[in-house]
Amino acid sequence: MGTVNLVQLAKALGLSKSTVSKALKDSHETSAATKERVKAMAKELNYQPNPYASSLRKHKSKTIAVVMPQVDNNFLATAIKGIQMVAHQREYHVLLYLTYDDPEREKTIFNVLKSGRVDGIIISTVCTDDDMEHIKEITDLGVSVVFFDRICESFPTTKVTANDVESAFQAVEHLIQQGCKRIAYMYVLQNFSIGKRRLEGYVKALEKHNIPIDESLILRCDQDYEGNYQLLKSLLNGSNRPDGILSPVEKMAITAYYVCDELQLNIPNDVKIISFTCLSFASLLSPSLTTVVPPAYEMGEKVATLLMNSLEKKKYKLYNEEIHLPATIIERNSTRLL
């Protein structure tokens, strides 16, 4: 079935366009009977509102940009679903831009967005806290920006993250409760608050349980898969082999599985593994992977709602605050106590 616009709907009802518009918006200026009649006909004729028409009148595009490092991990893909759901409900269009972990690409994207094609931006940044001039420039033009996941702590706007310190603490404490005494941390995203906070949680848990911090168990990883593989292989093949591993991202957890398989180390007998991830098939790995699951969908919903509220309603502002949503630990066989 095709769709009709506001003019066609008004003609079918024999009412003015203004009356139909007010009825659809549930205005007090129209009677309950008129509202009911208009909404019934709108449903029957498959009326679809035109966000561009109303946005032009208000000098708004009803479009937001989402700038992300990538979409090939389950966390970011799930967060996009949350953003898209809110955008659909609020009749916003979403433009997705990927930086592929390249700071220069992020800056290029922001230069493009200066053209005024979006009302607001949601970003998981790949730039460091001292490299935010491109974001400041666009906010100076009146474009609202909110951060999620990878945030800039010093930038004066709203940021939505998981409770990274607390959840990393709980993950390490879980390994300790399962009998681990030498726990490695695969330190990725070293220049970002998310990596630093998860390291902070790791350290706090060890300190609470009077386990000395061993720098040789903190593997400083990067985007080089083969380099990370060899780094972990060297650790697991050495004399100071850990009996537990906390991975802050799913890629490193999968790397750990491959390394253990090559070295014929049994998970969880020889080493227990827990990872931050929204990996949908974590339960199907052999052994099933114990996970720290950030609330990706809820984070997407939250950050989109806050941004759109600030765009639509004067009483809602983007305050300089951080909102932390709790992650959940799902225990599986990779940390099973023998």
C-alpha positions as CSV (number, residue, x, y, z in Angstrom):
1,M,0.0,0.0,0.0
2,G,1.3,3.5,-0.8
3,T,1.3,6.4,1.6
4,V,-0.5,9.8,1.7
5,N,0.8,13.1,2.8
6,L,-0.9,15.7,5.0
7,V,-2.6,17.5,2.2
8,Q,-4.1,14.3,0.8
9,L,-5.2,13.2,4.2
10,A,-6.9,16.5,4.8
11,K,-8.7,16.3,1.4
12,A,-9.9,12.8,2.2
13,L,-11.4,14.0,5.5
14,G,-12.8,17.2,4.1
15,L,-10.9,19.2,6.8
16,S,-8.3,21.9,6.6
17,K,-4.7,21.0,6.7
18,S,-4.3,23.0,9.9
19,T,-7.1,21.1,11.7
20,V,-5.7,17.7,10.6
21,S,-2.2,18.7,11.8
22,K,-3.5,19.8,15.2
23,A,-5.5,16.6,15.6
24,L,-2.5,14.4,14.8
25,K,-0.5,16.3,17.4
26,D,-3.3,15.8,20.0
27,S,-3.9,19.5,20.3
28,H,-6.4,20.8,22.8
29,E,-7.8,23.0,20.0
30,T,-9.5,20.0,18.4
31,S,-12.3,17.9,19.8
32,A,-11.9,14.3,20.9
33,A,-14.2,13.2,18.1
34,T,-12.2,15.0,15.4
35,K,-9.0,13.5,16.7
36,E,-10.4,10.0,16.7
37,R,-11.7,10.5,13.1
38,V,-8.4,11.9,11.8
39,K,-6.3,9.2,13.4
40,A,-8.6,6.4,12.1
41,M,-8.4,7.8,8.5
42,A,-4.6,8.3,8.9
43,K,-4.2,4.7,9.8
44,E,-6.5,3.5,7.0
45,L,-4.7,5.6,4.3
46,N,-1.3,4.8,5.7
47,Y,-0.4,8.4,6.4
48,Q,3.3,8.9,7.0
49,P,4.5,12.3,8.5
50,N,7.2,14.1,6.6
51,P,9.9,15.0,9.1
52,Y,11.7,17.2,6.5
53,A,8.7,19.5,6.0
54,S,8.3,20.2,9.8
55,S,12.1,20.5,10.2
56,L,12.4,23.1,7.5
57,R,9.8,25.2,9.3
58,K,11.8,25.0,12.5
59,H,15.2,25.3,10.7
60,K,16.0,21.8,12.0
61,S,17.1,18.8,10.0
62,K,15.6,16.2,12.3
63,T,18.9,14.3,11.7
64,I,21.6,13.2,14.0
65,A,25.1,11.8,13.3
66,V,26.5,8.8,15.1
67,V,30.3,8.7,14.9
68,M,31.9,5.3,15.9
69,P,35.2,3.6,15.7
70,Q,33.7,0.5,14.0
71,V,30.7,-1.8,14.0
72,D,32.4,-5.1,13.8
73,N,32.1,-5.8,17.6
74,N,28.8,-6.7,19.2
75,F,28.9,-3.9,21.8
76,L,28.8,-1.1,19.2
77,A,26.4,-2.9,16.9
78,T,24.0,-3.4,19.8
79,A,24.4,0.3,20.9
80,I,23.4,1.4,17.4
81,K,20.1,-0.6,17.7
82,G,19.3,1.3,20.9
83,I,20.0,4.7,19.2
84,Q,18.0,3.7,16.1
85,M,15.0,2.7,18.1
86,V,14.8,6.0,19.9
87,A,15.4,7.9,16.6
88,H,12.6,6.0,14.9
89,Q,10.2,6.7,17.8
90,R,11.1,10.4,17.7
91,E,11.1,10.6,13.8
92,Y,14.8,11.4,13.5
93,H,17.1,10.3,10.8
94,V,20.5,8.7,11.7
95,L,23.7,9.1,9.7
96,L,26.4,6.6,10.7
97,Y,30.0,7.5,10.3
98,L,32.9,5.1,11.0
99,T,36.4,6.3,12.0
100,Y,38.1,2.9,11.9
101,D,40.1,4.0,15.0
102,D,41.7,6.8,13.0
103,P,41.8,10.2,14.7
104,E,42.4,12.0,11.4
105,R,39.3,10.4,9.9
106,E,37.3,11.5,12.9
107,K,38.4,15.1,12.3
108,T,37.5,14.9,8.6
109,I,34.0,13.7,9.5
110,F,33.5,16.6,11.8
111,N,34.6,19.0,9.1
112,V,31.9,17.5,6.9
113,L,29.3,17.9,9.6
114,K,30.0,21.6,9.9
115,S,27.9,22.0,6.8
116,G,24.8,22.0,9.1
117,R,23.3,18.8,7.9
118,V,22.8,17.5,11.5
119,D,21.2,18.9,14.6
120,G,23.3,16.8,17.0
121,I,26.1,14.2,17.2
122,I,26.6,11.1,19.3
123,I,30.3,10.1,19.4
124,S,32.5,7.3,20.7
125,T,35.8,9.1,20.1
126,V,39.1,7.8,19.0
127,C,40.9,11.1,19.8
128,T,42.6,11.7,23.1
129,D,41.5,14.3,25.7
130,D,44.0,16.9,24.5
131,D,42.9,16.6,20.9
132,M,39.3,17.9,21.0
133,E,39.5,21.1,19.0
134,H,37.4,19.6,16.1
135,I,34.6,18.9,18.6
136,K,34.9,22.3,20.3
137,E,34.6,24.0,16.9
138,I,31.4,22.2,16.0
139,T,29.8,22.8,19.4
140,D,30.7,26.5,19.0
141,L,28.5,26.4,15.9
142,G,25.6,25.3,18.0
143,V,25.6,21.6,17.2
144,S,25.0,19.5,20.3
145,V,27.5,16.7,21.0
146,V,27.2,13.8,23.5
147,F,29.8,11.1,24.2
148,F,29.3,7.4,24.9
149,D,31.6,4.5,25.7
150,R,34.9,6.2,24.6
151,I,34.5,9.6,26.1
152,C,36.5,12.7,26.7
153,E,36.2,13.3,30.5
154,S,37.2,17.0,30.3
155,F,34.9,18.0,27.5
156,P,31.9,20.0,29.0
157,T,28.9,17.8,27.9
158,T,27.0,14.7,28.8
159,K,28.8,11.3,28.7
160,V,27.2,7.9,28.9
161,T,29.3,4.9,29.8
162,A,29.2,1.6,31.6
163,N,30.4,1.4,35.2
164,D,33.8,0.4,34.0
165,V,35.8,0.7,37.3
166,E,33.2,-1.2,39.3
167,S,32.6,-3.9,36.7
168,A,36.4,-4.5,36.2
169,F,36.7,-4.7,40.0
170,Q,33.9,-7.3,40.1
171,A,35.4,-9.3,37.2
172,V,38.8,-9.6,39.0
173,E,37.2,-10.4,42.3
174,H,35.3,-13.2,40.6
175,L,38.6,-14.6,39.3
176,I,40.0,-14.4,42.8
177,Q,37.0,-16.2,44.3
178,Q,37.6,-18.9,41.7
179,G,41.1,-19.4,43.1
180,C,43.2,-17.2,40.8
181,K,46.3,-15.6,42.4
182,R,48.2,-14.4,39.3
183,I,45.8,-12.4,37.2
184,A,46.8,-10.8,33.9
185,Y,45.1,-7.7,32.4
186,M,45.2,-7.2,28.6
187,Y,45.6,-3.5,28.5
188,V,44.1,-2.1,25.3
189,L,42.7,1.4,24.7
190,Q,45.5,2.7,26.9
191,N,45.0,6.3,25.8
192,F,41.3,6.4,26.5
193,S,39.3,6.7,29.7
194,I,37.6,3.3,29.1
195,G,40.9,1.5,29.1
196,K,42.3,3.4,32.1
197,R,39.1,2.9,34.1
198,R,39.1,-0.9,33.6
199,L,42.7,-1.0,34.6
200,E,41.8,1.0,37.7
201,G,39.2,-1.6,38.6
202,Y,41.7,-4.4,38.1
203,V,44.2,-2.7,40.4
204,K,41.7,-1.9,43.1
205,A,40.5,-5.5,43.3
206,L,44.0,-6.8,43.6
207,E,44.8,-4.3,46.3
208,K,41.6,-5.2,48.2
209,H,42.7,-8.8,48.4
210,N,46.4,-8.0,49.2
211,I,47.7,-9.3,45.9
212,P,50.8,-7.4,44.8
213,I,50.6,-5.6,41.4
214,D,52.9,-7.4,39.0
215,E,53.6,-5.1,36.0
216,S,54.7,-8.2,33.9
217,L,51.0,-9.3,34.1
218,I,49.7,-6.1,32.6
219,L,50.0,-6.7,28.8
220,R,50.1,-3.4,26.9
221,C,48.3,-4.3,23.7
222,D,47.4,-2.3,20.6
223,Q,45.7,-2.8,17.2
224,D,48.3,-5.3,15.9
225,Y,46.7,-8.7,16.2
226,E,49.8,-10.7,15.5
227,G,51.8,-8.6,18.0
228,N,49.2,-9.1,20.7
229,Y,49.1,-12.8,19.9
230,Q,52.8,-13.2,20.4
231,L,52.8,-11.0,23.5
232,L,50.2,-13.2,25.2
233,K,51.8,-16.4,23.9
234,S,55.1,-15.3,25.5
235,L,53.4,-14.7,28.8
236,L,51.5,-17.9,28.9
237,N,54.5,-19.9,27.9
238,G,56.8,-18.3,30.5
239,S,57.7,-19.1,34.1
240,N,55.3,-16.4,35.5
241,R,52.3,-17.8,33.7
242,P,49.0,-16.2,35.0
243,D,46.2,-18.4,36.2
244,G,43.5,-15.9,35.3
245,I,43.0,-13.3,32.5
246,L,40.8,-10.2,32.3
247,S,40.2,-9.1,28.8
248,P,38.6,-5.6,28.4
249,V,37.5,-6.3,24.8
250,E,36.1,-9.5,23.1
251,K,38.9,-9.6,20.4
252,M,41.5,-10.2,23.0
253,A,39.5,-12.9,24.7
254,I,39.2,-14.8,21.4
255,T,43.0,-14.3,21.0
256,A,43.5,-15.8,24.4
257,Y,41.5,-18.9,23.4
258,Y,43.6,-19.3,20.3
259,V,46.9,-19.0,22.2
260,C,45.7,-21.5,24.9
261,D,44.8,-23.9,22.1
262,E,48.2,-23.6,20.5
263,L,50.0,-24.1,23.8
264,Q,47.6,-26.9,24.9
265,L,46.6,-25.0,28.0
266,N,43.2,-26.1,29.4
267,I,40.6,-23.4,30.1
268,P,39.7,-23.2,33.0
269,N,42.1,-25.9,34.5
270,D,45.3,-24.0,33.6
271,V,44.0,-20.5,33.1
272,K,40.6,-18.9,33.7
273,I,39.3,-16.2,31.3
274,I,36.7,-13.5,31.7
275,S,36.0,-10.7,29.2
276,F,34.0,-7.6,28.6
277,T,31.8,-8.4,25.7
278,C,28.3,-8.5,24.2
279,L,29.3,-11.5,22.1
280,S,26.1,-13.3,21.3
281,F,27.7,-16.7,21.0
282,A,29.9,-16.5,24.1
283,S,27.9,-19.4,25.5
284,L,28.8,-21.5,22.4
285,L,32.6,-21.2,22.8
286,S,34.4,-24.2,24.1
287,P,34.5,-23.7,27.0
288,S,31.7,-21.2,27.3
289,L,33.1,-17.7,28.1
290,T,32.4,-15.9,31.3
291,T,31.5,-12.4,30.3
292,V,31.1,-8.9,31.7
293,V,28.2,-7.6,29.6
294,P,28.0,-3.8,29.3
295,P,24.4,-2.5,28.8
296,A,25.0,-1.6,25.2
297,Y,21.4,-1.3,24.0
298,E,20.4,0.7,27.1
299,M,23.5,3.0,26.6
300,G,22.4,3.6,23.1
301,E,18.8,4.4,24.2
302,K,20.0,6.7,27.0
303,V,22.5,8.7,24.9
304,A,19.9,9.2,22.1
305,T,17.2,10.2,24.5
306,L,19.3,12.8,26.2
307,L,20.5,14.3,22.9
308,M,17.0,14.5,21.4
309,N,15.5,15.9,24.6
310,S,18.0,18.7,24.5
311,L,17.2,19.4,20.8
312,E,13.4,19.4,21.3
313,K,12.7,20.7,24.8
314,K,14.1,23.9,26.3
315,K,14.1,22.6,29.8
316,Y,16.4,19.8,28.9
317,K,20.1,20.7,28.7
318,L,23.3,18.7,28.2
319,Y,25.0,19.0,31.5
320,N,28.7,18.4,32.1
321,E,28.1,15.0,33.7
322,E,28.9,11.3,33.4
323,I,26.1,8.7,33.5
324,H,27.3,5.2,34.4
325,L,25.0,2.3,33.6
326,P,25.8,-1.1,35.3
327,A,27.3,-4.0,33.5
328,T,26.3,-7.6,34.3
329,I,28.6,-10.6,34.9
330,I,27.4,-13.9,33.4
331,E,29.4,-16.8,34.8
332,R,30.2,-19.7,32.5
333,N,32.7,-22.5,32.2
334,S,35.8,-20.4,31.3
335,T,36.1,-19.5,35.0
336,R,34.6,-22.6,36.5
337,L,36.0,-23.6,39.9
338,L,37.4,-27.1,39.7
